[in-house]
Amino acid sequence: MSKTTKRVYDARSSYPDRTKSEENSFSDLNVVIKTLDTALLLLSSKEEAVLLTVFNHITDFARRQDSNMLELKEHQMLELLLEKEFFITSDTVLIRRFALYLITVLMDQTDLSELETEKTQKILDISYKFYLQENDDFCIEYLTYIVNMCLRDPKVAQSILENIEFLDKMKNIFVSSQNPDTVYNSIDALHKMLQVQSAEDMLQFTTQPDFPIDRIICEVSNEFEEIRQAARKVLKLLLADTGDTSVWEPQHRCLFVLQQLVKYFCQDPQAFDALDVIDVLATALRSEKMTKLFFEHNLFDLIVEQLKEDMDLLAFELRCTIISIFAETANYPQFLARIHAAGITDMFIHCLLDNQPAPATYVLIGLNRLIDHPEALRRFVAEYPEGIIQKLVNIILSPEVMIKTREQAAELIGHLLVVAFRDTAEELLALNISDVLTKIIQQGLPALSIDLILSLLVVIESLAQNEEYRAKICENRALTEQIAQLLMRSYAHSILVNNIFRCLCTIIDEEPVREVLLENYIVSSIKRALKSLSNLIKTAVTNFILQTTRFVEFVDAYIDRGVLEVLMLFQKHAFCVSTWGPAIESILSKCPTMKFGIRNYLGFTDITAGKDFYISKRKFEDFRCLQDILRMDCSPLDAVFVVNFDRPIADENDVIDVPPHCMDFAEGHPSNAKWCYCKRPGDEFLPQYLEALNQTLALHGLVENPDKIRRSIDFDNVAKRSKIIAEAVASVMSEDLNILDLNTTEECSRHTVRCHLLELRYIYHTNFIPLGTVRSGCQFERAILFKCFADQIGLPSTLQRSVDGRMLYNEVPLPLEIEKDVHCDKKTLKFMPWRMLRPTHIVDLMYNVGELYPMQSRQALQYLRLY
């Protein structure tokens, strides 16, 4: 075998041609570029050196003047950077910085409202990816700014809350960052996120363990103004909810934020942003928990001492702004004594009197709360001679004053009328408050707010509690007129209509008010309210009707102008209004004519005395037919009996002359005869009958109950008095009638009664017949006279129409003697109110005159022809 050896050096016969490789390679190229288009084309290069150079030139170009940015926008620089995704894949940090810087500058010069939401969302999506993988501080700063800019679009701000990964990194960077710009933009971005969330979402978002609330609180005293302002905005938003489930649940955090705010304010109360600190602090002190910490840790004393030191140095506007803190703390009565002792009441009074034309709203709010403290109230009332009530009235009267301030001024006056009625009322009357209220209400909606009008109505109600004051303010008829007209324009606001009706109820006792209301379409307003869909309005108007039916003019208006008609026809739509039925009854109880026409029944408390009482022989299914007869028909088809004990002779104004050409004279009557008729005839006989009845009762010792027990029932003599009245009725109406036996099936001669009524119609030229002129009468006519006599002498009785409508009968109450039943004891029933009595016996007026038949007995059924 041969042995091979390795040679150390091998000779080469050929070598590579270096000259040839240099000729094939691309050497460095330096070209002078003077157009922006060409520079932008180079952004597509893969060479980092080229990108650095181009970005450097573009950045320098952008910084020279603002117009250059517009040129970059025209060349779609933003779209190009979006296409390249901000060069997030570049390994060179400077390239990423340049790209992000240009994005921020371009967005500064762009109105985001011009950008479509999709484009803004695309910028934000790229920023998300960039932010998650970036660690460079400058890049993070730029990205935070870009994100903050994009969040100006609410839709985009809503979508960012779904990117949990991004939010987590953002919170972590913000908590540890020392970069002022990053801190500012992070806080501002959080504020925008909170603004687009609901209360529940915000609560869930801020109570997460990594929410940087403590860092935000620390930034309240940051050296940079923008950061302090951003932190205060977030805190003000979060301090609106300081409940136990909020981010302020830990007590130490509540104390921390209060200390930070108070500390910063006390360092320099004259600082330009001191008012913003006061605003945030006032928001915090709306919570009782915060206010309690504020006093317990002497932060209140700290601010008061600082104010005393700097009071002479502080501007008047600043002093009046600072007291907004105390206006919030005064909401809690346990701290009022301490607030007043610190001299805060005087500060409020000075701010009220010295501000022209009006102080800030919170000054009036604070005073409204402070006067609940007796010492503060005395101090406030002591300033009345200085014109403090005049100032409040001027504030309410001035249209140029902010509406919220006017509302608080009116509420303060209403409060003063509660806690210092006499002094405040005298001041208001001295200022002619009725004229002032008239001018204010005349401004009307929408110049006035509903809350302001409600407060003014409370003032009227408070003054009306005193009869003397009520009479004075109601002398001004224009005030009542304005309230009535305001009611007509307020049906879009149910709470306002409700309070207007309530106010009218307090002043309705004054005659000028009643006259003005009836003149100013109050009836139209009532009918509209009854047809409302709001149960609150229907309840209010029916309560008003209940309050006003004690006045005859209102009852007449309700009947004649359609209110009763609406009440009756719309009952099925008022099943939730408990006062609807009582409103109907309150009207009917004052008008026995309409009650009997509708109910066909008069009870013990329905008294026919005092006004005309009409009863038609005909039974009406629709009460409006009876109304039409009483209004228009001069001679209805059926007889209408008229009862009145107080008008012996008809009033001349009620007598209507019938022109001769309207009549066909019967044979034997001269053609020049003068005929007239009267729907309200006089009755000279009823007073005579009543006098004779009283004489008979006196002979038997059965006169009306003595005064000392006038409202009691003389049950022992009910039967005796009923018999005497029945005999008096029979003696008057028995002419040409045969007395029949109760057990017979025959009836009295109704034909005789019918002929007698025809004769009376001929005499009076109408079917409206005075009851006293009726000499022949059966059950129908006699029952009417019995009820009227019973009402005159104070005997409880009813008037009931039979089902067929042909017969009337009377019922009286007698105790049913049941052994050992205390409820039927005469001594117990004697003082029972009439409305609680129940009818027990029917009065016989035709057969056995004066006999009382127990209801449902055979005799009672025979009398009613039911047996």
Secondary structure, 3 states (H helix, E strand, C coil): CCCCCCCCCCCCCCCCCHHHHHHHCCCCCCCCCCCHHHHHHHHHCCCHHHHHHHHHHHHHHHHHCHHHHHHHHHCCHHHHHHHCHHHCCCCCHHHHHHHHHHHHHHHHCCCHHHCCHHHHHHHHHHHHHHHHHCCCHHHHHHHHHHHHHHCCCHHHHHHHCCCHHHHHHHHHHHHHCCCHHHHHHHHHHHHHHHHCCCHHHHHHHHCCCCCCHHHHHHHHHCCCHHHHHHHHHHHHHHCCCCCCCCCCCCHHHHHHHHHHHHHHHHHCCCCCCHHHHHHHHHHHCCCHHHHHHHHHCCHHHHHHHHHHHHCCCCCHHHHHHHCHHHHHHCCCHHHHHHHHHCCHHHHHHHHHHHCCCCCCHHHHHHHHHHCCCHHHHHHHHCCHHHCHHHHHHHHHHCCCCCHHHHHHHHHHHHHHHHHCHHHHHHHHHHCCHHHHHHHHHHHCCCCCCHHHHHHHHHHHHHHCCCHHHHHHHHCCHHHHHHHHHHHHCCCCCHHHHHHHHHHHHHHCCCHHHHHHHHHCCHHHHHHHHHCCCCHHHHHHHHHHHHHHCCCHHHHHHHHHCCHHHHHHHCHHHCCCCCCHHHHHHHHHHHCHHHHHHHHCEECCCCCCCCCCEEEECCCCCCHHHHHHHHHCCCCCCCCEEEECCCCCCCCHHHEEEECHHHCCCCCCCCCCCCEEEECCCCCCHHHHHHHHHHHHHHHCCCCCCCHHHCCCCCHHHHHHHHHHHHHHHHHHCECCCCCCCCCCCCCCCHHHHHHHHHHHHHHHCCCEEEHHHCCECCHHHHHHHHHHHHHHHCCCCCEEECCCCCCEECEECCCCCCCCCHHHCHHHHCCCCHHHCCCCEEECCCCCCCCEEECCCHHHHHHCCCC
